[in-house]
Structures are given as C-alpha cells and as structure tokens.
C-alpha cells in the first residue's frame, strides 16, 4: 500500500476509553499512522485506555483541573493554537457533538471547515449533528466530508440534511490481536458492551434467553460490560429466576478471550452505528445472533451464512434463534466456518485504502 508522505492528521475524540466508538477511534489512529501519516490525537476527556498511535494532546487533564466556563474557553484556545501550530492537512472529528453555539464556534472558528472530516458513529444522528435541518446544514455543509460508519447512516445524513459531502467508511477490525484463550468447562453465550438498556436493550436479551431452551441445557448467558443499568439488569435476572444461569462479568478492555470461547454472541440493540461486537466476534470465529436494528447488522450478517439476523423487539423470535443456533449443529458449524472470512472486507488494509482515497 502506498505511503502517505507524512501528511499531518489530527483525530479529535471524546475519549479513548470504554466504548466501541472510542476503540474504533484508537484503531483509526493506528491504521493511519501505519500507512505513513503524521498522526496526532486530541482527547476531550482524561480517559486513555485503548491503544492508539501518534502524539497525544490530552485536554481532559486540563478539564479535570478546571471545568469552569473559563476553563472551557482556555481549552478551546489551546486547541485552536495547537491546530494552528501544526497546520494539519485534515482534522477528523470523532466526538459526539452537542450544543449548537459551541459546535458552531468549533466548526467555523477553531477548525478550518475545508480541512475537516466529521464522523457519525451512530444511527441516532442527533448525537453528532443538530437535529434541526437548518442548523445542522449551517454548521456542517461546508465541511470537507461527513463520514458515516455505515451506508445507512450516510444515507440518513444525506436525506435528513440535504447535504452532498457525505460518504461511508466502515470501522476496521484488527486481525493481529493476540488472543490467549483460557480453559473453560462451561458452555455459554455472550453479550459484551455498554450496559445501557435504552440503547442496547439487554432486557430483550434476558427475555429471549429465559424463553429459550438454553437455561435448561445448562448453557449460561454471560454479560460482559458495565454501565448505568447494571443493577436494573441484575434485578430483572432475579425476577426471571435466572440467577443460576446469568453471570455478570464486569468490564474488560480486552474481551477477546471471553468472546472466542463463547458458543455465540448476541446483539439486541434498539439502534447502533456499525457494531464492533459483531465484527470482533466473527473475526474470532464466533457466530452472532443479532436483531435487524438500524444500523449495521444487516450490512455485516448474511442470515444463515455467518450468523442469524432476526426481527427486532421480539423475544419469541430471539428465543427461537438461540434454540436453532444451539441445536442445529450443521447450521452452527456453517456459520462458524464462514464467520472470519465474511468480515475480511473490514481488514485494516481495506479500511486504510478507503481513508487514503479521501485524504488526498
């Protein structure tokens, strides 16, 4: 792959910790660094957990020291001076973006719009672009590019805001991650992600699992992650009499070993962007059952080929899918054998080439 001749790229992130969007941002810095870009990462919050490459400006340290109005203006001045000092060829903004006046100031006076790329990492576009069509268009229509992490997100941005500077580039998967598997005598299925029921709808997962044959077959459900709804979900588990069958594992920054040892993983979200849990599972040859939420799953899963894609908000359909993937051994092996190859299109090399095509 041709090198980038040291073009300077600044990736602005909310943080480099906890979530799939944050992990994807860290991986993007590694991808662009490895193909020759001079990469800088600016983090708004002092949460640096996932791997990244390049130079780091951690504005979060200053935020921890002083989060008054004066402190916020000071951080904006520091960011503006940093961008001016380094004269970046492009700024890639991965943050969730809320607050109309603040974002207007950043987009028009801190960044150079013609050198700015805004990423939209959720089908809930309101987290990234003002829901008012006029204001959204005012702030972002003169940017160089708006990149949706799925085709459906890019289509939604085009239609909702009437802008033409939109494209889609998927999140990448790192096939080079070393996985140290641990011996386990348990058979289990797995959810891993943020415990936010308003988004991830883990209540649906518990309902579907309780209706399936898996608890009676001693197939556990493990839930790996942390978040605001942990106690609510533990309580629901007790209400469904699943205490002995459901295990909450807590948060892990590197869940690969647990994912690889699972029979399959499950995603039941109300909406997504381009869910890392699906591509990371398949990259580890672990099949996936996912609801057909907007957006992402139906751009990854080929039903009955590398996993099962089912109607959303239907616990009976979810229970039936769990039973099928567990009991139909031919189907299970077929999906497992096809998992890794089916996500090869999301390799770092392929995604790097797509980014290089717009970072001309």
Backbone torsions as a table, in degrees:
resi	resn	phi	psi	omega
1	UNK	NA	132.5	-178.8
2	UNK	-64.4	144.0	-179.6
3	UNK	-79.8	165.4	-169.3
4	UNK	-95.6	4.7	176.2
5	UNK	55.9	39.9	170.8
6	UNK	60.4	27.2	169.2
7	UNK	-57.9	144.8	-174.8
8	UNK	-97.7	125.7	-177.5
9	UNK	-123.0	132.3	174.3
10	UNK	-112.3	119.8	177.8
11	UNK	-103.1	117.9	-179.6
12	UNK	-100.6	126.2	-176.0
13	UNK	-127.7	154.0	171.5
14	UNK	-66.2	-43.1	176.3
15	UNK	-166.3	178.1	173.4
16	UNK	-122.2	43.7	-179.2
17	UNK	-144.9	150.2	167.1
18	UNK	82.0	-51.6	-167.6
19	UNK	-106.1	167.8	179.1
20	UNK	-65.7	-38.3	178.3
21	UNK	-63.9	-37.7	179.8
22	UNK	-69.9	-40.2	176.9
23	UNK	-63.8	-40.2	178.8
24	UNK	-64.0	-36.4	178.3
25	UNK	-65.7	-42.4	176.9
26	UNK	-62.8	-41.1	179.2
27	UNK	-66.2	-36.5	177.5
28	UNK	-61.3	-40.1	178.0
29	UNK	-62.4	-38.0	179.0
30	UNK	-67.5	-42.7	-179.1
31	UNK	-61.1	-48.3	-177.2
32	UNK	-70.1	-36.3	176.4
33	UNK	-61.6	-43.6	-175.5
34	UNK	-68.8	-22.2	177.2
35	UNK	-98.3	11.1	167.5
36	UNK	110.1	1.4	178.3
37	UNK	-77.7	148.6	171.2
38	UNK	-85.4	100.2	-169.5
39	UNK	-99.4	134.2	170.4
40	UNK	-122.7	142.2	178.5
41	UNK	-119.2	128.4	175.5
42	UNK	-112.8	120.9	179.7
43	UNK	-109.1	129.1	-179.4
44	UNK	-73.9	-35.1	-178.3
45	UNK	-110.4	153.3	-179.7
46	UNK	-87.5	66.1	179.6
47	UNK	-137.9	89.5	-174.8
48	UNK	-114.8	98.5	-173.4
49	UNK	-122.4	-42.7	-175.1
50	UNK	-83.5	153.7	178.7
51	UNK	-62.3	146.3	174.7
52	UNK	-149.7	168.6	175.1
53	UNK	-132.5	147.2	179.9
54	UNK	113.4	-171.2	179.7
55	UNK	-89.3	141.6	-175.9
56	UNK	-112.8	129.4	166.5
57	UNK	-109.8	108.8	-175.9
58	UNK	-97.5	89.5	176.8
59	UNK	-66.5	-19.7	180.0
60	UNK	-62.8	-30.2	176.6
61	UNK	-62.9	-40.9	177.5
62	UNK	-69.1	-37.0	177.5
63	UNK	-61.9	-40.7	178.8
64	UNK	-63.1	-33.3	-178.8
65	UNK	-76.6	-37.8	-174.2
66	UNK	-154.6	102.7	-179.6
67	UNK	-108.9	27.9	173.6
68	UNK	-77.1	174.5	175.6
69	UNK	-57.7	-41.8	177.4
70	UNK	-61.1	-41.9	179.7
71	UNK	-62.9	-37.9	179.2
72	UNK	-66.9	-41.8	176.5
73	UNK	-64.5	-36.7	178.7
74	UNK	-62.7	-42.4	179.7
75	UNK	-66.3	-37.1	176.0
76	UNK	-63.0	-41.0	178.2
77	UNK	-64.0	-40.2	179.3
78	UNK	-64.8	-43.0	178.7
79	UNK	-62.3	-45.7	-179.7
80	UNK	-60.6	-43.6	179.4
81	UNK	-65.2	-37.2	-179.7
82	UNK	-66.0	-43.7	178.8
83	UNK	-65.1	-39.1	179.2
84	UNK	-68.4	-42.1	-179.4
85	UNK	-59.5	-42.7	-173.7
86	UNK	-93.0	-13.6	176.2
87	UNK	47.7	59.0	-175.3
88	UNK	-63.5	143.6	173.7
89	UNK	-68.1	-37.7	178.1
90	UNK	-146.8	145.7	168.1
91	UNK	-110.9	126.7	177.0
92	UNK	-108.3	110.7	-175.2
93	UNK	-97.9	110.2	-179.3
94	UNK	-99.3	1.5	-174.9
95	UNK	-67.6	154.9	157.6
96	UNK	-70.6	141.6	-170.4
97	UNK	-128.6	106.6	-180.0
98	UNK	-131.8	151.4	-177.1
99	UNK	101.1	98.0	-169.7
100	UNK	-59.7	-50.8	-176.6
101	UNK	-63.8	-45.1	-179.7
102	UNK	-59.7	-46.1	-177.1
103	UNK	-70.4	-31.9	176.3
104	UNK	-65.0	-43.0	178.8
105	UNK	-62.7	-46.0	-178.8
106	UNK	-63.7	-45.2	-173.4
107	UNK	-70.1	-32.4	-173.7
108	UNK	-103.3	-24.5	-172.7
109	UNK	-121.9	-22.1	176.2
110	UNK	-93.2	-49.2	175.7
111	UNK	-87.5	161.1	164.8
112	UNK	-94.6	109.3	-173.0
113	UNK	-52.8	-37.8	-176.2
114	UNK	-71.3	-9.1	178.5
115	UNK	-118.7	19.3	-173.8
116	UNK	-114.6	134.6	176.6
117	UNK	-118.5	122.8	179.2
118	UNK	-102.7	126.2	176.5
119	UNK	-94.7	139.4	175.0
120	UNK	-116.7	112.5	-168.3
121	UNK	-110.0	17.2	177.9
122	UNK	-150.6	148.4	174.3
123	UNK	-67.9	-21.5	171.1
124	UNK	-76.9	78.2	-171.6
125	UNK	-61.3	-23.2	-179.7
126	UNK	-59.0	-21.8	177.6
127	UNK	-71.2	-15.3	-173.5
128	UNK	-122.4	-29.7	-177.3
129	UNK	-133.4	135.7	-179.5
130	UNK	-51.5	130.2	-176.0
131	UNK	-65.7	-19.5	175.8
132	UNK	-74.0	121.1	-174.9
133	UNK	-56.0	-43.6	-178.2
134	UNK	-64.6	-47.4	-177.9
135	UNK	-68.4	-40.3	178.3
136	UNK	-60.4	-43.7	179.8
137	UNK	-67.5	-39.3	178.9
138	UNK	-58.8	-43.2	-174.1
139	UNK	-78.8	-37.8	-167.1
140	UNK	-115.5	-8.7	-174.2
141	UNK	-69.0	-22.4	-179.8
142	UNK	-97.1	10.0	174.1
143	UNK	-70.7	158.6	177.7
144	UNK	-62.7	-50.7	179.3
145	UNK	-147.9	151.5	164.0
146	UNK	-116.5	122.9	-175.3
147	UNK	-111.1	115.4	171.4
148	UNK	-88.8	143.3	-177.7
149	UNK	-84.6	2.8	169.1
150	UNK	-141.9	161.3	178.4
151	UNK	-64.7	-36.5	-178.4
152	UNK	-67.3	-38.0	177.4
153	UNK	-63.7	-45.9	179.2
154	UNK	-59.6	-41.9	178.7
155	UNK	-63.4	-42.2	-179.6
156	UNK	-63.3	-43.0	179.5
157	UNK	-62.6	-44.3	178.5
158	UNK	-59.0	-47.4	-175.5
159	UNK	-72.5	-40.1	-175.3
160	UNK	-73.2	-32.1	-172.9
161	UNK	-114.7	-6.9	178.4
162	UNK	63.7	35.3	179.2
163	UNK	-107.0	154.2	-175.9
164	UNK	-111.9	-8.8	-174.9
165	UNK	-87.4	44.0	-171.6
166	UNK	-119.3	138.7	173.5
167	UNK	-143.5	177.3	177.5
168	UNK	-128.5	137.6	172.1
169	UNK	-138.5	124.2	-178.0
170	UNK	-70.5	159.9	167.9
171	UNK	-67.0	149.3	179.4
172	UNK	-93.5	162.8	173.4
173	UNK	-119.8	139.4	179.4
174	UNK	-95.9	104.8	180.0
175	UNK	-80.1	-7.0	-175.1
176	UNK	-89.3	-4.8	-178.0
177	UNK	-60.2	126.8	177.6
178	UNK	-78.5	127.6	-178.6
179	UNK	-112.8	118.0	176.4
180	UNK	-98.3	103.4	-177.7
181	UNK	-77.7	145.5	178.4
182	UNK	-109.4	146.2	179.0
183	UNK	-67.9	130.6	176.7
184	UNK	-139.5	138.8	178.2
185	UNK	-97.9	-1.6	-177.7
186	UNK	-93.0	142.3	167.1
187	UNK	-98.0	130.9	-177.3
188	UNK	-152.2	157.4	168.8
189	UNK	-107.2	166.1	-166.8
190	UNK	-141.7	138.5	160.1
191	UNK	-113.3	135.0	171.1
192	UNK	-136.9	133.3	-177.4
193	UNK	158.0	-172.0	-178.3
194	UNK	-73.3	134.8	-179.0
195	UNK	-87.1	72.5	178.6
196	UNK	-123.8	100.4	-171.3
197	UNK	-67.9	-25.7	178.2
198	UNK	-65.4	-24.3	179.7
199	UNK	-107.6	-53.4	-171.0
200	UNK	-83.9	-17.0	176.4
201	UNK	50.2	52.0	179.6
202	UNK	-69.5	-20.0	174.0
203	UNK	-59.4	-40.2	177.0
204	UNK	-63.3	-40.9	177.8
205	UNK	-58.8	-45.7	-179.9
206	UNK	-65.2	-40.6	178.5
207	UNK	-63.4	-44.9	-179.8
208	UNK	-64.8	-43.4	179.3
209	UNK	-62.1	-40.6	-178.6
210	UNK	-65.4	-28.6	180.0
211	UNK	-86.2	-13.7	-176.8
212	UNK	-82.2	175.6	177.0
213	UNK	-84.4	-4.8	-171.0
214	UNK	-65.1	-43.8	179.1
215	UNK	-58.1	-39.3	-179.2
216	UNK	-71.8	-17.8	177.6
217	UNK	-96.3	10.5	179.8
218	UNK	62.2	30.6	173.3
219	UNK	-96.0	109.6	-175.8
220	UNK	-75.0	157.3	167.1
221	UNK	-108.2	118.5	176.1
222	UNK	-105.3	137.0	-179.4
223	UNK	-119.3	113.0	-174.3
224	UNK	-109.2	114.5	179.8
225	UNK	153.4	176.7	178.9
226	UNK	-140.7	164.8	179.6
227	UNK	161.3	-178.6	-170.3
228	UNK	-66.2	-20.8	-173.9
229	UNK	-105.0	19.1	-179.0
230	UNK	-57.4	-51.1	-176.9
231	UNK	-65.3	-38.6	177.6
232	UNK	-59.7	-42.3	-177.0
233	UNK	-73.9	-35.7	174.5
234	UNK	-61.8	-41.7	178.9
235	UNK	-64.0	-41.6	179.0
236	UNK	-65.3	-37.7	177.2
237	UNK	-58.8	-42.0	178.7
238	UNK	-67.2	-40.5	-179.9
239	UNK	-62.2	-30.4	-179.8
240	UNK	-90.5	4.6	-179.5
241	UNK	57.8	42.2	-178.8
242	UNK	-110.7	16.9	-175.8
243	UNK	-52.3	-40.3	-175.8
244	UNK	-81.0	-11.7	-172.9
245	UNK	-109.5	-18.4	-177.3
246	UNK	-112.9	131.6	-178.8
247	UNK	-124.6	126.4	176.4
248	UNK	-95.2	117.7	-171.3
249	UNK	-93.7	-12.5	-174.4
250	UNK	83.5	-175.9	-175.4
251	UNK	-91.2	141.4	173.3
252	UNK	-136.6	128.9	178.9
253	UNK	-69.8	-17.7	178.9
254	UNK	-133.8	88.6	-174.6
255	UNK	-87.3	8.8	-168.6
256	UNK	-54.8	-43.3	-177.0
257	UNK	-64.3	-40.3	-179.9
258	UNK	-68.7	-37.8	179.6
259	UNK	-66.4	-44.9	-176.5
260	UNK	-65.0	-31.4	-178.0
261	UNK	-84.4	-8.0	-179.7
262	UNK	-74.9	150.9	172.4
263	UNK	-64.4	-48.5	173.4
264	UNK	-160.2	162.7	176.4
265	UNK	-109.3	161.7	-175.8
266	UNK	-132.1	137.5	174.8
267	UNK	-126.1	127.8	-175.1
268	UNK	-127.9	28.7	-171.2
269	UNK	-64.9	152.9	171.5
270	UNK	-73.8	-38.2	174.5
271	UNK	-154.8	160.2	179.7
272	UNK	-140.5	-168.7	169.2
273	UNK	-116.3	-83.8	170.0
274	UNK	-141.0	91.5	-163.0
275	UNK	-64.4	119.2	178.7
276	UNK	-63.5	-32.8	-175.5
277	UNK	-60.3	-32.0	179.6
278	UNK	-71.9	-51.4	-175.8
279	UNK	-70.9	-32.0	177.4
280	UNK	-69.4	-38.2	176.7
281	UNK	-61.5	-51.3	-177.0
282	UNK	-65.5	-34.5	176.6
283	UNK	-62.9	-23.0	177.2
284	UNK	-99.7	14.0	177.9
285	UNK	64.6	31.8	175.6
286	UNK	-109.4	116.9	-178.9
287	UNK	-64.5	166.0	-175.5
288	UNK	-132.7	139.4	162.4
289	UNK	-105.7	126.6	179.2
290	UNK	-136.1	145.3	169.0
291	UNK	-73.0	153.9	-179.5
292	UNK	-87.3	66.8	179.3
293	UNK	-86.7	166.9	173.0
294	UNK	-95.7	124.5	3.1
295	UNK	-131.5	170.0	173.1
296	UNK	116.2	-56.8	-172.7
297	UNK	-55.5	-42.3	-177.4
298	UNK	-78.2	-2.9	171.9
299	UNK	-94.7	-2.5	-179.2
300	UNK	-118.5	-47.8	-172.4
301	UNK	-89.3	128.0	169.1
302	UNK	-101.4	110.9	-170.9
303	UNK	-55.6	131.3	-179.1
304	UNK	69.1	8.5	179.1
305	UNK	-113.6	-52.2	177.1
306	UNK	-124.1	8.0	179.5
307	UNK	167.1	-171.5	178.5
308	UNK	-119.3	133.2	178.5
309	UNK	-115.9	120.5	-172.0
310	UNK	-125.9	163.6	177.5
311	UNK	-62.1	145.7	-177.5
312	UNK	-83.3	160.6	173.3
313	UNK	62.1	30.5	-178.0
314	UNK	-133.8	99.9	-176.1
315	UNK	-67.7	-29.5	177.6
316	UNK	-67.2	-42.5	177.9
317	UNK	-64.7	-36.6	178.5
318	UNK	-66.8	-43.9	178.3
319	UNK	-61.3	-42.7	179.0
320	UNK	-62.3	-41.0	179.3
321	UNK	-65.1	-41.2	177.2
322	UNK	-60.8	-45.1	179.2
323	UNK	-61.2	-44.9	-178.4
324	UNK	-61.2	-48.9	-174.5
325	UNK	-69.6	-25.9	177.0
326	UNK	-82.4	-41.6	-170.9
327	UNK	-89.3	-29.5	-179.6
328	UNK	-89.9	92.8	-172.9
329	UNK	-65.4	-34.5	178.4
330	UNK	-65.3	-44.8	177.5
331	UNK	-61.6	-44.3	-179.2
332	UNK	-60.2	-48.7	-179.0
333	UNK	-65.6	-36.2	177.7
334	UNK	-61.5	-47.9	179.8
335	UNK	-65.4	-40.0	-179.1
336	UNK	-65.1	-43.8	-179.2
337	UNK	-66.3	-28.4	-177.6
338	UNK	-92.0	-9.8	-170.9
339	UNK	-58.9	-57.0	-171.7
340	UNK	-65.8	-45.1	-178.7
341	UNK	-62.7	-33.3	-174.8
342	UNK	-71.4	-17.0	177.7
343	UNK	-107.5	12.3	179.8
344	UNK	-63.7	-24.5	178.7
345	UNK	-65.8	-16.7	-179.8
346	UNK	-97.9	19.3	179.1
347	UNK	-62.7	156.6	178.5
348	UNK	-56.4	-39.3	-178.0
349	UNK	-63.3	-45.2	-179.6
350	UNK	-67.0	-42.5	-179.0
351	UNK	-70.2	-36.4	176.3
352	UNK	-60.0	-41.9	179.9
353	UNK	-62.0	-38.0	178.9
354	UNK	-68.4	-39.3	176.4
355	UNK	-66.7	-40.6	179.5
356	UNK	-61.2	-31.5	-177.3
357	UNK	-68.0	-25.8	177.3
358	UNK	-101.7	-13.0	177.6
359	UNK	-94.9	51.5	-174.2
360	UNK	-77.3	NA	NA
